[in-house]
Amino acid sequence: MKKMLILLGLSLLVCSLVAEDFMQPAQVAKDSYSPAMRFGMRSVSRDQDPAPEYSFIPNGDGENTTYLTSSYYDYMPFSYNGHNLRKQPALSQPQGLPADGWYVTYMRSETQAIGTDRRAYYSYINADGTLAESNAVNPVINREGFTSLAIDPYTGDPFVAWHSVTEPDGSYDSHMSYAIFHITGTPGSWRAPFILFDNPEMSEPFTNAADDEFIWPQLWIGPSPVAGSRRVHAYGNNFTFNSGGNGNYNSLYLYADFTDVDLMQTSDLDWTVQTFPYFDDMHYNNIDRVNKDLIVSEDDGQVVFFGAVGDSLLAMYSDNYGETFTKYVQDIKQPLVNPLYEDGVTYLWYNDDGTTPSEMFIVPSNDLSHYNGVFTADNSKVVWMSGMNYNSQENIDGQLYMAAYQYPKIFSFDTITHEFDFYDLDIQGVDPADEVMAIAFDLDEDGEVDEYYEDGEPVLAMSCPSWFFNSDGGWQDAYFHESNCKMVANGDWVVLVWYDGAKLQAAYYEEEGYEGWVDQPEIAISISGNGGATWSDIRYINANPLDAVVDPAGHFEGNYAPEFEGMIPVNISLGDELEILSNVPGNRHAKLHFVFMDDTDYGSAAGQTTNGGTLTSSSLRYAAIDINFEESVSSDDITVTPTLELLGQNYPNPFNPTTTISYNMVEAGNVSIEVFNIKGQKVKTLINEETIAGDHTIVWDGTDNNSHKVSSGMYFYKMKSSNYTSTKKMILMK
């Protein structure tokens, strides 16, 4: 196989409005092999579940994908981190209005004037996957971008944040709006936007910096310690470079408690502001880039920033609803043998002097940083995907890195022991979960190079975790700008999706057998049925008809997805809810919801950032697939309950003085049924105990936990059993 050394220069210096608010790589890329990569070379010793099978689920109109809108702005339409596709509850309280739809937010340019015409948009997708409406959140064009979305689990109201140019000097503030769905029952009733991060006035008292710009805002909504309230969390990363010329991304963090009354009054909310001295030190003193995202648990007050800084994995952990945090770091830098050529004399890597063999390490990567995380193991573990790089100590000292030698990994933080773990994902050794990361030239871990080229050079198994690659100009920042790795979980069922450009990259270098792959990236999917402890083999999905395999019955097999025919599906963002369709042995399936961009011309941001692509209008789409978990789940490692109608409607309803609530337990376990008033305050716990499988009933006599009679009005009762939850309303009339 022909080998070529390509010099990877500094990422593009972008001066125009088109690219001025893109996150930028922290290091200069250099000296990476590309055409010599052995794509798909995998360990023969792995004991791994097979790649998951899947099928598209048509929407209510019988279509496999749902068209949302078009956009000329085709760089990262969804946010870098977090979620942009979130599910409403079935009913919008306190009125009990029908909801159950999906909101998705994104940035869109309606015209070719992408330098100025970039706005925050939303689409509302019905429960059957059909489109209800798409429109702008804000009627005023302020070069809005990089939206984030959260849904109030009580009202079903969507919260959206974005940044935009509003200051006279052209600097950014971050803004927020929410729609009062619980009042109107319609998705587009947005209140006027207000400033969320007022830059730099809001942060200056904490950071003493007069030029902070906290942008790329992210949102979460979780429980609140204030009775009857929920808490919305927001953070932004600092766009401003420090005195060393680097952006190390310290953060401004806000939270606010609210009720449905606050939303009805279109309150700007009362925000508590925090910064993190540790992050500030990393940024202002030019120490290390902080790569991170935020996650908030649904019911127990945990708030976690997770990621990496320097050579260490990082978690900022709170168990009190984000009011205080404790920092946990764990050094993960590992020595890497510098392999010899077959001649036993020549090393693979040398320092810049050309004679000193490089001292090599495996270190956390500042690329592959567009991720989110999930809670698993009963909220005791946070799991996410990012990358590790092979690099020399000389490069590390000079803030350089070898971009091509990057490998996706699964990381986790245990919220009880406060320890970190990793799992080799794409390139694996004998045991992907052991304490040693896979060595790309010694996958069987016998201490010897696995294979040599004809000239004696060691062969390295390579990964290409990006949908974009372009050799023109001899540079590659795709692993930073054009990477995207997102997760969603339900209990311990987890789905991970990212991109792989290995075949595409091989086509650019005219490798034999890769003809026709130049503009054809692949979607990569891996699943876990045990909370991320182990992962399946990778399922690759592409839109390349050259990869189609048809069985004698005319069904497509292999990696080609005819549902993507004629598309270039990129920039996938996953929904925040993984639906369990069936959890019966022999029939375990989950429904994955996602949105993506069909980039009509391969490239991004009209060629401004990736040196390719033209100014064409691409489409944004929604889709859902059925993923077969059977091979990834054993009967003793999953507790997710099927999504059956377990909680019945009370009878009579309305009632006075008593009503009967029926429920079904598919299997024995703990069940709780609680009654809440219209303010979300708990009135009474009807049951919270171990219960046998089968049909059951319980009676509520209209009293609270203190045996006092409650007043007439609307109440809600909520059942929780394993990972099943359901809420229904009832009316007491006296």
Disulfide bonds with the S-S distance in Angstrom:
none
